[in-house]
Amino acid sequence: MPTSLPDLSVAELRIVKAIGDAGSVTAAAVALGYSQPAVSQQIRRLESRLGMPVVERVGRRMRLTEAGRILARHAVSITTALGAVAGELADLSGGRSGTVRLVGFPSASPTVLPRLMRRLAETDPGVSLTYVEAEPPEAVAAVRADRADIALTFSHPGDGTDAHGDSIRGLDARRIGAEDLLLILPEGHRQASDDVVELEALAGDDWIAGCPRCRSHLLDSCARAGFLPRIRFETDNVAAVEQLVAQQVGVATLPRLAVASFPLVAGVRTRPLASGDRRELHAVSARGAARVPAVATVLGHLEAAVAEMTSAPRAASRAK
């Protein structure tokens, strides 16, 4: 039995984990942005140093050996710890630096992201950011697979069908804000001039539903109000939702960030819900990732950017 481990590189650990996740060398290479020969060569060198195989072929797929599974199981925690070391050394040398990989839901892209980028440029120019747009399930999966450092997600606490709590198990998640859900009504609707609207007052209306998780929340909210909504259309395109409402096809609810993502279309009014319904916003990262100085910096600025977009004054002005 060896008394010490051979040298392990971050790249090799990520490759082993990617092969385990994807089931093939080719798919792992695509996921990591490497060439297939480069991945195969890294695996051969790693196996040579270990003195044992880390992958094996089963039929047309590749799977990890026991040694490979051990490496993959510890890959995220090891790379996170190494990132923390590199970040702290960079701080010690006089400049906070590093690249942070952020994944966020679509309505955050034109609202939260620009403010985050501005704050980084003004106060921490050494920290760079990459960004990919994805819905919460895919964003959390990217953090688990070490394809992202932070996932900006949302949840609807209290919903029986909200899977956010299960999806983030084993990860670090911090609540960084909340945004109101607004009713989207056509001008001339009987409730369009009300200060606030009770959801049950819309039991007889046709509805336009959003993304699968938003549709699930609509069903739960309406059930609590004592009715089943008559859903005529489903689309996660915010512009399409507002245009359909403007044409009196139905009514809808949209999160405040979605409403703020572009100018409200003509013929549409937004009204607050009497229930004060909100969805919570979270920053999800691997365990210990917040110890990496660059990640901690982005988390702080991200929370501030969310606060800018969801503050009470803005909420009041958009509801008129």
C-alpha positions in Angstrom: 0.0 0.0 0.0 1.5 3.4 -0.9 2.4 5.6 1.9 1.8 8.9 0.1 -0.5 10.2 -2.7 1.0 11.1 -6.1 0.6 14.6 -7.3 -3.0 15.4 -8.4 -3.9 18.4 -10.5 -7.1 20.3 -10.5 -7.6 19.6 -14.2 -7.3 15.8 -13.6 -9.8 15.8 -10.8 -12.3 17.8 -12.9 -11.8 15.4 -15.8 -12.4 12.3 -13.6 -15.6 13.9 -12.2 -16.8 14.9 -15.7 -16.3 11.4 -17.0 -18.3 10.0 -14.1 -21.1 12.5 -14.7 -21.2 12.3 -18.5 -20.4 8.6 -19.0 -17.9 9.1 -21.8 -14.5 10.7 -22.5 -15.9 12.6 -25.5 -18.8 14.1 -23.5 -16.5 15.0 -20.6 -14.2 16.8 -23.1 -17.1 18.8 -24.5 -18.3 19.7 -21.1 -14.9 21.0 -20.0 -13.9 22.6 -23.3 -11.0 20.2 -23.9 -10.2 18.0 -26.9 -10.9 14.3 -26.6 -7.3 13.3 -27.1 -6.2 15.7 -24.4 -8.6 14.2 -21.9 -7.5 10.7 -22.8 -3.9 11.6 -22.4 -4.5 13.2 -18.9 -6.3 10.1 -17.8 -3.5 7.8 -18.9 -0.9 9.9 -17.1 -3.0 9.9 -14.0 -3.5 6.2 -14.0 0.3 5.7 -14.6 1.1 7.7 -11.5 -1.6 6.1 -9.4 -0.7 2.6 -10.5 -4.4 1.7 -11.0 -7.1 2.4 -13.5 -9.6 5.2 -12.8 -12.0 4.5 -15.7 -13.2 1.3 -17.3 -15.4 0.6 -20.4 -18.7 -1.1 -19.8 -20.4 -1.7 -23.2 -20.4 1.6 -25.1 -20.0 3.7 -21.9 -17.2 4.6 -19.6 -17.6 4.4 -15.9 -15.3 5.2 -13.0 -13.5 2.4 -11.1 -13.5 2.5 -7.3 -10.3 4.6 -7.5 -12.1 7.0 -9.9 -15.1 7.3 -7.7 -13.0 8.2 -4.7 -11.3 11.0 -6.8 -14.6 12.2 -8.2 -16.2 12.3 -4.7 -13.6 14.6 -3.4 -13.0 16.6 -6.6 -15.3 19.6 -5.8 -14.1 20.0 -2.2 -10.4 19.8 -3.2 -10.7 22.2 -6.1 -12.7 24.6 -3.9 -10.0 24.4 -1.2 -7.2 25.0 -3.7 -9.2 28.0 -5.0 -9.4 29.4 -1.5 -5.6 29.0 -1.1 -4.9 30.8 -4.4 -7.3 33.6 -3.5 -5.8 34.2 -0.1 -2.3 34.2 -1.5 -3.5 36.8 -4.1 -4.9 38.9 -1.3 -1.6 38.6 0.5 0.3 39.8 -2.5 -1.8 43.0 -2.6 -4.6 42.4 -5.1 -7.8 40.5 -5.0 -8.2 38.6 -8.3 -9.6 35.6 -9.9 -12.4 34.5 -12.2 -15.8 33.5 -10.8 -18.3 31.5 -12.8 -21.9 32.6 -12.3 -25.1 31.0 -13.6 -28.4 32.8 -13.2 -32.0 32.7 -14.2 -33.1 34.6 -17.3 -34.8 37.7 -15.8 -31.6 38.3 -13.7 -29.6 38.8 -16.9 -30.9 42.3 -17.9 -31.5 43.4 -14.3 -29.1 42.1 -11.7 -26.2 41.2 -13.9 -25.4 44.7 -15.2 -25.4 46.1 -11.7 -23.2 43.3 -10.5 -20.7 44.0 -13.3 -20.7 47.7 -12.6 -20.0 47.2 -8.9 -17.1 44.8 -9.7 -15.6 47.2 -12.2 -15.8 50.1 -9.7 -14.4 48.4 -6.6 -12.8 45.0 -7.5 -11.4 45.2 -11.1 -9.1 42.3 -10.5 -12.1 39.9 -10.1 -13.5 38.8 -13.5 -16.9 37.2 -14.1 -18.2 34.7 -16.6 -21.9 34.2 -16.9 -24.3 31.6 -18.3 -28.1 31.8 -18.2 -30.0 28.8 -16.9 -33.1 28.0 -14.9 -32.5 27.1 -11.2 -32.4 23.2 -11.7 -29.7 23.5 -14.4 -27.8 26.2 -12.5 -27.6 24.1 -9.3 -26.5 21.1 -11.4 -23.7 23.3 -12.8 -22.4 24.0 -9.3 -22.6 20.3 -8.3 -20.6 19.4 -11.5 -18.0 22.2 -10.8 -19.0 24.0 -14.0 -20.0 27.0 -12.0 -19.0 28.7 -8.7 -22.3 30.4 -7.9 -25.9 29.7 -9.0 -28.4 32.5 -8.7 -31.7 30.8 -8.1 -35.2 31.4 -6.8 -37.7 29.4 -4.8 -41.3 29.7 -3.6 -41.2 28.7 0.1 -44.4 27.0 1.3 -45.2 25.4 -2.0 -45.7 21.7 -1.8 -44.1 21.2 -5.2 -41.1 23.5 -4.8 -38.1 21.2 -5.1 -35.5 23.9 -4.4 -34.8 22.6 -0.9 -34.0 19.1 -2.1 -31.9 20.2 -5.1 -29.5 22.3 -2.9 -28.9 19.6 -0.3 -25.2 19.4 0.5 -24.4 22.8 -1.0 -24.1 26.2 0.7 -27.2 28.4 0.0 -27.7 31.9 1.2 -30.9 33.9 0.9 -29.9 37.2 -0.8 -33.3 38.9 -1.3 -36.9 38.5 -2.4 -39.0 39.9 -5.2 -42.8 40.5 -5.4 -45.0 38.7 -7.8 -47.2 41.1 -9.7 -50.5 40.5 -11.4 -50.4 41.3 -15.1 -53.9 42.6 -16.2 -55.2 44.1 -19.5 -56.3 47.7 -19.3 -60.0 47.9 -18.7 -60.0 44.7 -16.5 -62.4 45.1 -13.6 -59.4 44.9 -11.1 -57.0 47.0 -13.1 -57.5 50.1 -10.9 -57.5 48.3 -7.6 -54.8 49.2 -5.1 -54.3 45.5 -4.5 -56.0 42.4 -5.9 -57.2 39.3 -4.1 -56.3 36.3 -6.1 -59.7 34.7 -5.7 -61.2 37.7 -7.5 -59.6 36.2 -10.7 -61.0 32.7 -10.3 -63.2 33.2 -13.4 -60.4 34.5 -15.7 -58.3 32.6 -18.2 -54.7 32.4 -17.2 -51.3 32.4 -18.9 -48.7 30.4 -17.1 -44.9 30.7 -17.1 -41.9 28.3 -16.7 -42.7 24.9 -15.1 -41.7 26.0 -11.6 -43.7 29.3 -12.0 -46.7 27.3 -13.3 -46.4 25.0 -10.3 -46.4 28.0 -7.9 -49.5 29.5 -9.7 -51.3 26.2 -9.2 -50.4 26.1 -5.5 -51.3 29.8 -4.9 -54.7 29.4 -6.6 -55.4 26.2 -4.7 -54.8 28.2 -1.4 -57.2 30.8 -2.7 -59.8 28.1 -3.3 -59.9 27.6 -7.1 -58.1 25.8 -10.0 -56.9 28.3 -12.6 -58.1 27.8 -16.2 -54.7 27.9 -18.0 -55.0 28.7 -21.7 -51.3 29.2 -22.6 -47.9 28.4 -21.2 -44.8 30.2 -22.1 -41.6 31.3 -20.3 -41.2 34.3 -22.7 -42.0 37.4 -20.7 -42.7 39.5 -23.8 -45.2 36.9 -25.0 -46.9 36.8 -21.6 -47.4 40.6 -21.6 -48.6 40.7 -25.3 -51.1 37.9 -24.7 -52.4 39.8 -21.6 -52.6 43.0 -23.7 -54.8 41.2 -26.2 -57.1 40.1 -23.4 -56.2 36.4 -23.9 -55.9 36.0 -20.1 -54.2 37.3 -17.0 -50.9 36.3 -15.4 -48.4 36.8 -12.6 -44.8 37.7 -13.2 -41.9 38.3 -10.8 -40.8 41.9 -10.4 -37.4 41.3 -12.1 -39.2 39.9 -15.1 -41.4 43.0 -15.4 -38.3 45.2 -14.9 -36.4 43.4 -17.6 -37.9 45.5 -20.4 -40.5 48.3 -20.9 -44.0 47.3 -20.1 -46.0 46.8 -23.3 -49.0 49.0 -24.1 -52.3 47.9 -22.9 -51.1 46.2 -19.7 -51.3 47.1 -16.1 -49.4 45.6 -13.1 -51.1 45.3 -9.7 -49.8 44.0 -6.4 -51.4 40.9 -4.9 -53.2 41.4 -1.6 -51.3 38.3 -0.3 -48.0 40.0 -0.8 -46.8 36.9 -2.6 -43.0 36.9 -3.2 -40.3 34.5 -4.4 -37.0 34.3 -2.6 -33.6 34.7 -4.3 -30.6 32.5 -3.3 -26.9 32.3 -4.1 -25.9 28.6 -4.2 -22.3 27.5 -4.1 -20.2 24.5 -3.2 -19.4 23.9 0.5 -16.6 26.2 1.5 -16.6 28.2 -1.8 -17.2 31.4 0.1 -13.7 31.0 1.6 -12.4 31.8 -1.8 -11.8 35.6 -1.7 -13.0 36.2 -5.3 -16.2 34.2 -4.7 -16.9 36.0 -1.5 -16.4 39.3 -3.3 -18.9 38.4 -6.0 -21.4 37.1 -3.4 -21.3 40.4 -1.6 -21.8 42.4 -4.7 -24.5 40.1 -6.0 -26.6 40.6 -2.8 -26.2 44.4 -3.2 -27.2 44.2 -6.9 -30.3 42.2 -6.0 -31.2 44.8 -3.3 -30.9 47.6 -5.9 -33.4 45.8 -8.1 -35.9 44.7 -5.5 -36.0 47.7 -3.1 -39.3 49.1 -1.9 -39.1 52.4 -3.8 -38.7 50.6 -7.1 -41.5 48.2 -6.1 -43.8 51.1 -5.5 -43.0 52.9 -8.8 -43.5 49.8 -11.0 -46.9 48.9 -9.5 -48.5 52.1 -10.7 
